[in-house]
Each structure stands twice: as C-alpha cells, then as structure tokens.
Amino acid sequence: MQILNHTTTPNRVQRPLKVMQFGGGNFLRAFVDWMVHVLNQETNFNGDIAIIKPTAGGDYAELKEQDGLFTVVLDGIKNGKLVAEKTLVTEVQQVIHSYNEWAAYLKLAENEDLRFIVSNTTEAGIKFNAEDKFDVNPPKEFPAKLTVWLYHRFKHFKADPSKGCILLPCELIEDNGAALKKAVLQYADHWKLEDGFKNWVNTSNHFCSTLVDRIVSGYPSDRAKEIEQELGYKDDLLVAGEYYHSWVIQANETVQKELPFAQTDLNVEFVDDLAPYREMKVRILNGAHTSMVPVGYLAGIRFVKEAMENEEVSSFVESLLLEEAAKTLDFPDDVKNKFVGDVLDRFRNPLLKHQLISISLNSTSKFVARLLPTLKDYYNAQGKLPKRIVFGLSAMLRFYKGEFNGENITLNDDKSVLDFFASEWHKVDDGTSSLAAFVNDVLKNTTIWGEDLTQIDGLTNSVAKNIENIEAEGVTVCLKNL
C-alpha cells in the first residue's frame, strides 16, 4: 500500500500561507488543523499552515515525508447521532525545524499573507527566561523565538500596522493570550528593542486568550490497518480523537470577522470573558485527566477507557469531580453535574484509545495549573483537605519514582524536575532519607509548585501516609478505603 504523500493526492490545492503553528503534535493536528480544513471547505478563508518545530528534540520527519498530509479520525456524537468521520487534512504546506532551519523560520515573517499564529507548547511553554539571548539562533523558550520572529516582521514591513498578527495560544494556562503577550514584551525590554516595536506589538497584534477542548488519543494502533484499508493509503500520522470539540476565544470583532467560524457548524464561541469557561473546563475535564493518570497507572491500567471500566478508579474520578472539584465552582448544581456527566461519557467513548502515559507529559506543571487551585479553594471553603485530590498528588509523587512493582515508567517532564525526583527517591532507597522527609522536601520545592505546599496544614502527613499505603496495600485497596 502506498504511503500518503503528494503523489496520492494529485489534486491538492496550494493556498496562501496564513497560519503559523508552533507544534505539530496530535492535538493541534486534530484540532486546529482540522478546523482550518473545515474553514477552507465551507468558507472563503482560503489559508494554509506552516508548522514550526519549537523544541530541539525530534524533527517531524514523518510529517515531511508525507508532505504535510495526514488523516484525522473522529468518533463520537454529532447532533445526537453516532458519527465516525475520516478527514484528509491538506493544509500543512510547510514544516520548519526552528533549530535546524532558523533562516527559513525568519523568512516566514516576510510573508504578507501570514496573519494567524497558533501554539500548543504545554503549560510549561509560555515563560520568560532571562538567559535567552536575541542573537542566539534560536533562543530556548517559545516566546523568545516568537519575539525574534515578530521583530523581524516589524522591521521587514517597516512597522506597517496591517502586518500585525492574530495570536491564538492553546496552552492550558490562565489568560494564555495575555501571558504570551507579557512574555514577548518582557523579551523586548530585556533585549532593549526599540519602543516602536513594543508599540507595534501592543497596537497591531491581537493576543487572544483561548480555551480548547477535544480529547485526542493519537495514533489508533489497534485499528490503523483497518482504517488504511478503507482509505486506500498508508498513513503513519493517523490521529484519532472524539468528535466533540470546543474552542472558546476571547476576542474583539476584528478577530471574529477574520475567522468565519460562524459560517460553519464548528463549536467555536467568541466571548468577552473566558474565565468562567476556563475554570470549569480546567478543574473538571483536565483535572480528571491529571488525577486519573498516576492513580490508574499504579493500579495497572494503561488507557482512559480501562480506567472508566474499573470500578474503584471510575468511582474515584467521579467522586473527585462531584464532591471536590465541582464544589469550588460558582455555577448552578445542574450545570456542574451535566458538565461532569458529559466529561465521564467522553472518557467512556469505546473508540478512543487514550494512553495514560501520553497524558502524563509535564504532570507536575499540570497539577499546579489544574488541581492545586481546586485543592486550596476546597480547603479554604470546607476547612479540610480534599482527600481524593490529595491521593492523586500522592500517587503522582510515587509515579515520579520512575518504576512500580518492578516495571519501569517512562517519565516525561522538564529535565530539572526529573533530576530532582530521581535524586530525592535515591535518598529514600539508600536509607539516607525517610519517606516523610522525601515528601517534605518535594512539597517544599517552590520551583515545581510555585509555593511551599508544606504550609497547607496536614498535607505533608496525608501525602506521606498515602504513599505508605500505596506501597503496602496497592492502589486498588487504597481507593476502596478512601
């Protein structure tokens, strides 16, 4: 069977390059790129995408070999009916590695058609690093790379206000648009770039905070051959997800007019205030994922669907959402209960093969963004710790040992975080530190948590006791006793 590339798609249309996208992972391809495809099919948007590799590792070789082509496979419910859609996305026109092809990356800044910038660099991606230098190609952090690119565009088009961009970050941090803008302006100050550039950033570019929602499980290995047989070509970049999708964008009328989502059936909503949407989604959907991963994994479960079929883990997740997370949200009970029910139904989608290990990327920063605010709000309102969120935190600390019951766990986090956990667990293993001291040292690490978590009354003891119980009895017994 022939591999998917330009020869299998002879009628591919090349459109003006309008979107620059930082990241070519499963989520952006099955969410933003799929939406751009729908816009091209159903409206006069008429735009293609350039994908930028923002980090040094990997090279998007498969994406280049397939000429940017890939198939999105979506299953779920649409207008009350079960649907199974397979869409060939033809919009990725260029794939550029920012570390190996810096000149090509900067050349994109000279493209007058380019208008939209999308990113998904995880919760840890939008930050300022004073060690980044303007003339080091490329600087390390994503906002630093973006600042250099915007400056190149500013100079090339001589500060033309019409050549500013609409930025739509998809990172799951609060006010992601404002955070990205702040980082760009920090770099502009740090590098002593002229005031004219900062004024152009402020007045000619639209940094929109957005909230994304779609479960994307990745390559459907168990049914790939069957899908490829139906498609008639081999696609190593098949990406599967649920049909359900939501993109809430805080933006003005200018942005709304340039993104004609209203002419489609896409669930995209433009709003004046993103905060209530974000809080519910992050605390319930994303919070459920982040708590489920270490608990389920240490219970011997490897997929989200299996977690929802396991009585103890499923009950843990549902109770965490209804009895802890939902209690911190200022919405009517029926609204919260429906949202929780929808989330659990989505997790139970029989065709989504969502690996827990793939969701575990940067679990520490995800806990800070998704569960720590809930833990603190619950404690302040109820006068006690939310025991399930605390258990999830405990399981995560044990997960970060990198092995359980003789089986290695592939951890994926910032190197400094992994080095810290490896060092702390080594002290426990060689007897130079106790488990209680380990928990205390970890929770005191303000670099990881943003604050000293040992200051939360009772948390250190509860976490240490939970880890002891996990070691002695196993996760399943612990969940029964919660």
N, C-alpha and C positions, 0 to 999 in steps of 0.2 A: 504494500500500500504506500502511495506517495505521501511524503511529508508535506504538511501545509506550508506553502510559500507563494510567491507571486506567480509561479507557473500554474498553480492550481486555481488561481483567482485572476484570470486574464482581464476581466472587466473592472478591475479595481479602479476607483476614481481617486485622483490626487487633488486634494482641496487645499485652500490656503492654510498655512500653519498658524493656528490661532491659540492653541493651548500648550503651555509648557508645564510638564508634570514631574515633580520630584518624587521618584519612587515608581517602580514597575511591578510591585508585588501583587499578590492575589486580590487584595481588597480594592485597590484603585482600579485595577483592570476590570473587575466585575461590578464596579460601582460607577465611578466617574467615566471611564472609557465607554462602558455600555451606555451610559446616559448620553454622551456625546454622539454615539452612533444613532440613538433614537432621535436626538435633535436633528441630525443630518437627514434622517429618513423622513421625518414628519414636519420639519420646519425649514426655513431658509437660513439656518445657522451657517452651514457650509464651512466647516472647520476641521482641521486635522490636529494631531497631537505629536509633540516631541517629548519623549520620556528621558529624564535625566537620572543617571545612577548617582545618588548623593553621597554614598559611602565608598570606602576604598575596596572592601571585600566583594568578590563576585564580579561578574561582567555582563550579565543579561545575555549571555551567548545564545541561548535558545531563542530569545526574542529577536535577536539579529538574524539568526539562521532562518527563522520563519518570516522574515521581512516585516516584523511587527504585527503579524496576523495571529489571532487566537480566537477560540470559541468559548463563549460564556453559556453555561448550562444552568438554568434556573428552574427550581421546583417549588411548588407551594400553592397558595390560594390567591386567585385574582378574581375580583368581583364575585366572591363566594363560590368559585369553582376551582377544582384542582387543575393546575396547569403544569406543563413541562415544556419550557422553551429553550431552544438552542440557537444562539445568535453568533454569527461570524462578525467579529469586530475588525473593521478595515481601516480604522482611523489613525493608528500609530504609524506616522510617516518617518520619524527619526528616532534612533536610540543612541544616546550620547553618555559616555562614562566621564563624569566630571574630573576624575583623577588622571585618566589617560588621554582625554580629548578636550582639554581645557580651552583651547583656541576655538574649537567648534562650538563649545558651550557659550562662550562670549559672543561668537558670531551670531547666535540666535537673537541677541539683544539688538541687532541691527535690522531684524525682520519687522517691517512696519505693520504686517498683519497680526503679529502676536499681541494678544490682548489679555488672556487669562492665564493665571499661574495657580496650579493646584499642588498640594503637598500632602504626604502622609509619612512622617518621619518618626512616628510613635510619640508617646507623651514626653520622652526624653529629648526629642529632636529640636524643639524651639527653645533655644537658650543662647545667652551671650557668653563668650569665652574670651577673656582679656588677652589670652595668649595667641589668638588668631591675628595674623598679620595680612595687611592689604595686598602686599606684593609676593606672598607665598601662594603659589598656584597648585592646588586650591587650598584655601584655609579649611580648617576641620569642620566647623559647625555649618549646618544647613543655612541659617540666617546670614552667616558671614558670606557664603557663596552667593546667596541671593543679593546681598548688598553690593558686592562687586559687580554682579550682572546688571542690577538696576543703575549703578553709577555709569557703567559702560553705555547703557541705553540713553541715560540722561545726557552724556557727552556727545554721543553719536548724533542724536536728534536735536542737539542744541537746546535742551530744556523745553522742547515742544510739549505743552500740557496735554495734547491729544495723544501722545505716545506713552502716557502712563498706563498702568495695568490694573486689572481687577484680580485681587488675590483671594483664593478660596481654600485656606488651610483646612485639612480634615483631621488633624491631630486632636485626640480626645483630652484637651485641657481647656480650662475655663477661659472664655474670651480669646480663643485661639488667634483670631484676626488681630485684636489689639496687642496680644503678646508678640506676634510676629512683627508687627509694626514697631513696637517698642524695641525689640532686638535689633532691627535694621537701623533705627535711629541711634541706638547705643553704639553700633559699629561706626556709623557716620561720625559721631562725636569722637570715639576712640581713635579713629584713623584721621581725624581732623579734616574731613571732607568739607567742601565749602557750604556755606549757608544756603546757597541757591539750590544745591542738591537736596538738602533737608526740606526746604520749602516745596520742591517738586514732589518729593516722597509724600509729604503731608497733603498737598492740594490736588495732585494729578493722579494719584493712585488710590484705589479703593481696597482697604484691608477689611474683608468681611468675615466676621465670626460665623462659623457654620457648625452644624451638628449632623453627623452621618449615622445611618442605621441600616445595616444589612448584615446578616450572618453569611460569611463567605468561608466555605470549608476547604477550598483549594482543589488540588488535582484529584478527581474521582477515580482513584486507582482500581477500585473494585468493579467498576463498570465502564472503564475507559475503552476497552476493546469493543464492547457492545455499542457505545456511542460513536466511536470512529467508524465502525462498520456501517452505521446508519448515515454518517456524514460523508463517507467515501474518501476520507483522507486521514492521515495520522497527525495528531496534534499533541505535542509534548507540553503545551501550555494550556490545555483544557483547564478551565476554572469553574467550579460548581459553587452554587450558593442558593439561598432561598429567594423566591420571587419578591417577598416583602422587601420594601426599601423605603427609606425616608431621608430626605435632605432638607434641613431647616436652615435658612440663610438669613442672617440679619443684614439687610442691605437697603439702600435707597432706591428711588425709582430709576435712576440711570442704569444701575446694575440689572434691575428687573427687565428693563426694555431690551438689554443686550443678550439676555439669556431667556429665550422664548419658551420656557418650560410650560407656561400656561396653555400653549397650543398642543400639548401632549397629555397623555394620561399619567405621566410620571408624578410620583408623590413628592413633589418639591414645593416647599412653602417659604415665602418671603415674609419675614416678621420684623417688628420694631425692637422686640426684646427676646433674646434667645434663652435667658436664664431659666425660666420655669421648665421649658422643654428639655434643656440640657440636664438639669438636676434630676428629673425623673428618669431620663434615659440612662444617665451615667450610674446613678445609685442603684437602679433596679437591673437593667439588662447587663451593663458592663460589670456592675458589682457582683451579679450572679456568676458571670463567667470567671472573674478573678478569684472568687471564693471557692468555686467548684473545682478549679484546676488542681491545686495541691491536695485537696481532700479526696477527690475522685482518683487521682493518680496513685496516691498512697494506699487507696483501697483496692488497687489492682485494675482500675478502669482506665481505658485509653481514649474513649470517644464520648462526646457530649450526649449522644443518644443513649449510650450504655449507662451513663450517669443517671439519666432520667428514667431508665428502666430498673435501676437499683433502688429498692425501697428505702434504705437508710439515706443514701446520698440525695435522692429526689426529695425526700421529706426534709432533709437538712436545708436544701436550696430554697424550697417553697416557704419553709418557716422563717428562714433568714430574711426573705423578701417581705413577707406579710407581717411578721412580728417585730422586725428590727428596721430594715431599710424604709419600708412604707410609713412607719410611724414618725419618721423625720421629715416627711414631705407634706407641704401645705396644699393638699388637694382633697376634694371630697373622697370618702372611702370607696364609693362605687367606681370612681375614675381610677384610683390606685389599684383596686382589686382587678379591674378589667385589664389594666396595663400588665400587671403581674401574670394574669391568666394568659394573655397574648404571648408574653415572653416564654412562659413554660411550654405553650403549644408550639412555638417556633423551635424551641430546643428539642421537641419530640418529633420534628419532621423526619420521617423514616429515610428520606433520600439524602439527607445531609450527613456526610462523614467528616465531622469536625473533630480533629485530633486535639486532645487536651494539651499535648506537648507543644503544638503550634500556637495555642493561645497563651502559653506560659512566657512568651517573649517579654522581657523587661517587667517581670511580675512585681518587683519592688516599687518601681515608679507607678505602676498601675494601681497598686494598693494605696499609695499616697493620694492618687487622683480620684479613685473610685470608691474606696471603703473607709479610709481614715476620717474624712469629714462626717460620714454616717456614724462611725463609732463615737466620735466626740459629741455630735449633736444628740445621739441617743443617751449617752452618759449624762450630759448636762440636763436633759429633759426628764429622764427616768431615775436618775440617781444611782444607776447600776450599769455594769458593763453589758453590752450585747453579746451574749455567750457564744452565739454561732459565728459572728464576725471575728471574735477573739479566737475561736477554734480554727477558723480559716487562716488567720495570721499565724497561729502556732504551727499548723500543717505546712504553711509556706516556709517557715524557718527550717523545719525538718526536711522539706523538699530540697532546700538550698544546700543540703549536705552533699547532694550530687549522687546519692545512692540510697537504696532502701531494700531491705531484705535480700542483700547480695546482688541486686540489679542496679547497674549504673543509670543515672538520669542525665539526659543531655540538657544542661542548663544554658540559657541564652539571655544574657544580661550584660550590662556595662562591665568591662574587664575589672575595673576597680571594685565593683560590687562583688563579683565572683571571687576575686582575690581575697577580699575581706572575709567573706563567709568561709572560704577554704581554710584561711588562717585560724579563724575562731573555732571551727569544728575540729581542726587538727589539735588545738589545745585541749579540747574535751577528750578526744580519742587517746591522747598520750598522757592524760591524767594531770596536766598542769593547770587545768581549769575545770570547774564544775559546770553542770548544766545550768544551774541558777546564775552563775557568773557569766556564762555564754549569753543567756537571754538578756541579762542586764547590759552587757557590752553591746549587743546588737541593737537593743531598743534605745540605747543612749546615742547611737550614731546619727548625728544630725545631718550628715551629708546624705544619708539614704532617705531619712524620713522627713527632713526639713525641720525637725524639732526633736526634743528629748522625750521619747514616749514613756520613759520610766516615771515621768511626772504625772501620768494618768494613774490615779490611785487603784491599786490592785492588779494592774495589767501585767506587770512583770511576773508576779506569782502565778497568775492564771495561765499565762503562756508556758511557763516552766512546767507547771503541773500537767497541762495538756500534752506537752511533748513527752513527758514521762509516761503518761497513759498510752500515747500512740506507740511508744517503744514496747511497753509491757503487754498491751492488750490488742493492738491493731486499731485501725481507724473505724472499722465497722462496729466494733463493741463500744468504742468511744461515742459514736453517733447515737447509738441506742440509749446511752446513759446521759446524753446532753439534756 
